Amino acid sequence: MNTIRTFVRLVPATVFFAAISAASPAFAQGGYIGVYLVGDVVRVDQYDTRSGDSGNGEALGFGLRLGSALASRWGVEVEFVRPGEITSDQTSQILPALAEATVIGSPGATLPNVPPDSILFPPYSFRFQATQRQTTLSTSLWVRQSITKSFSLAFVGGGGFGRTTTEVEVSYVPIRPTILPISPSVSEATSYDIGPMVGVEGRIRMGKQVDLVPGIRLHGHQGGWLIRPAIGLAWTF
């Protein structure tokens, strides 16, 4: 009877330690930290293709990732990306808003060499330059599928917290030297948004604790998409 009681007491402990032993290989992978070269490809909504200023652009930046495996095939990750600036330019002409206007004065008064009841406004050329940078902090879950002993694919999904800074400068330059220039105007804005993020990447074992990680991620962007291809090295610990 005492033997049966002892056996009953040992069963839960045995099951507990057996579960830990079975799970230890999955957690043996531990965490990792990675440094990445990141490209930003921004594609936003288009409203007027004639303006020449689409708001699209490309830039290079860097990223840092810190993650941990929670099981043999899945884990969590946090990523910080600081991209370069994307600049868009537009150069055009501001044409007169009014092609004709009534001359204020006595009846029948005219301007020299100008048709009656007509005033011509000299056009100005202008340059519109917008500089934008979107810094993001993303949290995600990943699921890994092993292909070979040294290569696996990881599918990533989560959300990104974005901070977008924009600086807009408008410069006016008269076409005719007789017209005085207009001082440029500069405005700055900062906006915050949250959007979904999905991606896929390969993990290539380069050494005992080093992986080469190429991949691509797609972020939800204000009025468009933010595509981020990346390549970097990850160290496991």
C-alpha positions as CSV (number, residue, x, y, z in Angstrom):
1,M,0.0,0.0,0.0
2,N,2.9,2.4,0.9
3,T,4.5,1.5,-2.5
4,I,1.3,2.4,-4.3
5,R,1.1,5.8,-2.5
6,T,4.7,6.5,-3.3
7,F,4.1,5.7,-6.9
8,V,1.1,8.0,-7.1
9,R,3.1,10.8,-5.6
10,L,6.0,10.3,-8.0
11,V,3.8,10.3,-11.1
12,P,3.0,14.1,-11.2
13,A,6.7,15.0,-10.6
14,T,7.8,12.5,-13.2
15,V,5.4,13.9,-15.8
16,F,6.5,17.5,-14.9
17,F,10.2,16.8,-15.4
18,A,9.5,14.8,-18.5
19,A,7.6,17.8,-20.0
20,I,10.5,20.1,-19.2
21,S,12.9,17.7,-20.8
22,A,10.8,17.4,-23.9
23,A,10.5,21.2,-24.2
24,S,14.1,22.0,-23.6
25,P,15.3,21.4,-27.2
26,A,12.7,23.9,-28.4
27,F,13.9,26.6,-26.0
28,A,17.6,25.7,-26.5
29,Q,17.6,28.1,-29.5
30,G,17.2,31.0,-27.0
31,G,17.1,34.5,-28.3
32,Y,18.8,36.4,-31.1
33,I,19.8,39.9,-32.1
34,G,20.3,41.1,-35.7
35,V,21.6,44.1,-37.6
36,Y,20.2,44.8,-41.0
37,L,20.5,47.0,-44.1
38,V,17.0,48.0,-45.0
39,G,15.5,49.6,-48.1
40,D,12.3,51.7,-48.1
41,V,10.0,51.6,-51.1
42,V,7.1,53.9,-50.6
43,R,4.0,53.8,-52.8
44,V,1.1,56.1,-52.0
45,D,-2.2,57.1,-53.5
46,Q,-2.2,59.2,-56.7
47,Y,-4.6,62.0,-57.4
48,D,-3.1,64.0,-60.2
49,T,-0.4,62.5,-62.4
50,R,0.1,65.8,-64.2
51,S,1.7,67.4,-61.2
52,G,4.9,65.3,-61.4
53,D,5.1,65.1,-57.6
54,S,3.9,61.6,-56.8
55,G,5.2,61.3,-53.3
56,N,6.7,57.9,-54.1
57,G,10.3,57.2,-53.5
58,E,13.1,54.9,-52.3
59,A,15.7,55.1,-49.5
60,L,18.2,53.1,-47.6
61,G,18.4,52.7,-43.8
62,F,19.3,50.4,-41.0
63,G,17.3,48.1,-38.7
64,L,17.8,46.3,-35.4
65,R,15.9,43.2,-34.4
66,L,15.6,41.4,-31.1
67,G,13.7,38.1,-30.9
68,S,13.3,34.9,-29.0
69,A,12.0,31.4,-29.8
70,L,9.1,30.3,-27.7
71,A,8.8,26.9,-29.2
72,S,10.5,24.8,-31.8
73,R,8.9,26.6,-34.7
74,W,7.6,29.9,-33.5
75,G,8.6,32.9,-31.5
76,V,8.3,36.7,-31.0
77,E,10.4,39.7,-32.3
78,V,10.7,43.4,-31.9
79,E,12.2,45.5,-34.7
80,F,13.4,49.2,-34.9
81,V,14.0,50.7,-38.3
82,R,15.6,54.1,-39.0
83,P,15.4,54.7,-42.8
84,G,16.9,57.4,-44.9
85,E,15.0,60.4,-46.2
86,I,12.8,60.3,-49.3
87,T,12.8,63.5,-51.3
88,S,10.3,64.4,-54.0
89,D,10.6,67.5,-56.2
90,Q,8.3,69.4,-58.5
91,T,9.2,72.3,-60.7
92,S,6.5,74.1,-62.7
93,Q,4.9,77.5,-63.3
94,I,2.2,79.4,-61.5
95,L,0.1,80.8,-64.3
96,P,-2.1,83.9,-63.7
97,A,-5.3,83.0,-61.9
98,L,-7.1,85.7,-63.9
99,A,-6.3,86.1,-67.6
100,E,-8.4,89.2,-67.8
101,A,-9.4,91.9,-65.4
102,T,-11.2,95.3,-65.6
103,V,-8.9,98.3,-65.4
104,I,-9.8,100.4,-62.4
105,G,-9.9,104.1,-63.5
106,S,-11.8,106.5,-65.7
107,P,-13.9,105.2,-68.5
108,G,-11.9,104.4,-71.6
109,A,-8.5,104.4,-69.7
110,T,-6.0,101.9,-71.1
111,L,-2.5,100.8,-70.3
112,P,0.3,101.3,-72.9
113,N,0.8,98.4,-75.2
114,V,-1.8,96.4,-73.3
115,P,-5.2,95.6,-74.7
116,P,-8.1,97.4,-73.0
117,D,-9.7,95.6,-70.1
118,S,-6.8,93.2,-69.9
119,I,-4.0,92.9,-67.3
120,L,-1.2,90.3,-67.8
121,F,0.4,88.9,-64.7
122,P,4.0,87.7,-65.0
123,P,4.4,84.0,-64.3
124,Y,6.7,82.7,-61.5
125,S,8.5,79.4,-61.6
126,F,8.4,77.5,-58.3
127,R,10.1,74.5,-56.8
128,F,8.2,72.2,-54.4
129,Q,10.4,69.9,-52.3
130,A,9.1,67.5,-49.7
131,T,11.4,65.4,-47.5
132,Q,9.9,62.5,-45.6
133,R,11.2,59.9,-43.2
134,Q,9.2,57.1,-41.5
135,T,10.7,55.5,-38.4
136,T,9.0,52.4,-37.2
137,L,8.9,50.1,-34.1
138,S,7.3,46.8,-34.9
139,T,6.3,43.8,-32.8
140,S,5.5,40.5,-34.5
141,L,5.1,36.7,-34.2
142,W,7.1,34.4,-36.6
143,V,6.6,30.8,-37.7
144,R,9.6,28.9,-39.1
145,Q,9.6,26.1,-41.6
146,S,12.8,24.1,-41.9
147,I,13.9,23.3,-45.4
148,T,17.3,21.8,-44.8
149,K,19.6,21.6,-41.8
150,S,21.1,25.0,-42.6
151,F,18.2,26.8,-44.3
152,S,14.7,27.7,-43.1
153,L,11.9,30.0,-44.0
154,A,10.2,32.3,-41.5
155,F,6.7,33.9,-42.0
156,V,6.3,37.1,-39.9
157,G,3.1,39.0,-39.0
158,G,2.3,41.8,-36.5
159,G,1.9,45.5,-36.2
160,G,4.1,48.6,-36.8
161,F,4.1,51.9,-34.9
162,G,5.2,54.6,-37.3
163,R,6.5,58.1,-36.8
164,T,6.6,60.1,-40.0
165,T,8.4,63.5,-40.2
166,T,7.8,65.7,-43.2
167,E,9.4,68.9,-44.3
168,V,8.0,70.9,-47.2
169,E,9.8,73.8,-48.8
170,V,8.3,75.9,-51.6
171,S,10.6,78.3,-53.4
172,Y,9.4,81.0,-55.9
173,V,11.7,82.4,-58.5
174,P,10.5,85.0,-61.1
175,I,11.1,84.2,-64.7
176,R,11.6,87.8,-65.6
177,P,14.5,89.6,-63.8
178,T,12.4,92.7,-63.3
179,I,10.1,90.9,-60.8
180,L,11.2,90.8,-57.2
181,P,11.7,87.3,-55.8
182,I,9.4,85.8,-53.2
183,S,11.0,84.3,-50.0
184,P,10.7,80.5,-49.7
185,S,8.3,79.0,-47.2
186,V,9.1,76.0,-45.1
187,S,6.8,73.9,-43.0
188,E,7.3,70.8,-40.8
189,A,4.9,68.2,-39.6
190,T,5.1,65.0,-37.5
191,S,2.4,62.3,-37.6
192,Y,2.0,58.9,-35.8
193,D,0.1,55.9,-37.1
194,I,-0.3,52.2,-36.5
195,G,-0.6,49.6,-39.3
196,P,-0.3,45.9,-40.0
197,M,2.9,44.2,-41.1
198,V,3.6,40.9,-42.8
199,G,6.7,39.4,-44.3
200,V,8.8,36.4,-45.2
201,E,12.5,35.8,-44.8
202,G,15.1,33.2,-45.1
203,R,17.5,32.1,-42.4
204,I,20.8,30.6,-43.6
205,R,23.1,29.2,-41.0
206,M,26.6,30.7,-41.6
207,G,28.3,29.5,-38.5
208,K,27.6,28.0,-35.1
209,Q,25.8,31.2,-33.8
210,V,25.4,33.4,-37.0
211,D,22.6,33.4,-39.5
212,L,22.4,35.3,-42.8
213,V,18.8,36.7,-43.0
214,P,17.5,38.1,-46.3
215,G,13.8,39.0,-46.5
216,I,11.0,41.4,-47.3
217,R,8.3,43.0,-45.2
218,L,5.2,45.0,-46.1
219,H,3.9,47.7,-43.8
220,G,0.6,49.5,-43.9
221,H,1.3,53.2,-44.7
222,Q,-0.8,56.3,-44.6
223,G,-2.5,56.3,-47.9
224,G,-0.4,53.6,-49.4
225,W,2.2,50.8,-48.8
226,L,5.7,50.7,-47.4
227,I,7.8,47.8,-48.8
228,R,11.0,47.0,-46.9
229,P,13.5,44.5,-48.4
230,A,16.3,43.8,-45.9
231,I,19.4,41.7,-45.5
232,G,21.5,41.3,-42.3
233,L,23.2,39.0,-39.8
234,A,21.6,37.6,-36.7
235,W,23.5,36.3,-33.7
236,T,21.9,33.7,-31.4
237,F,22.5,33.5,-27.7
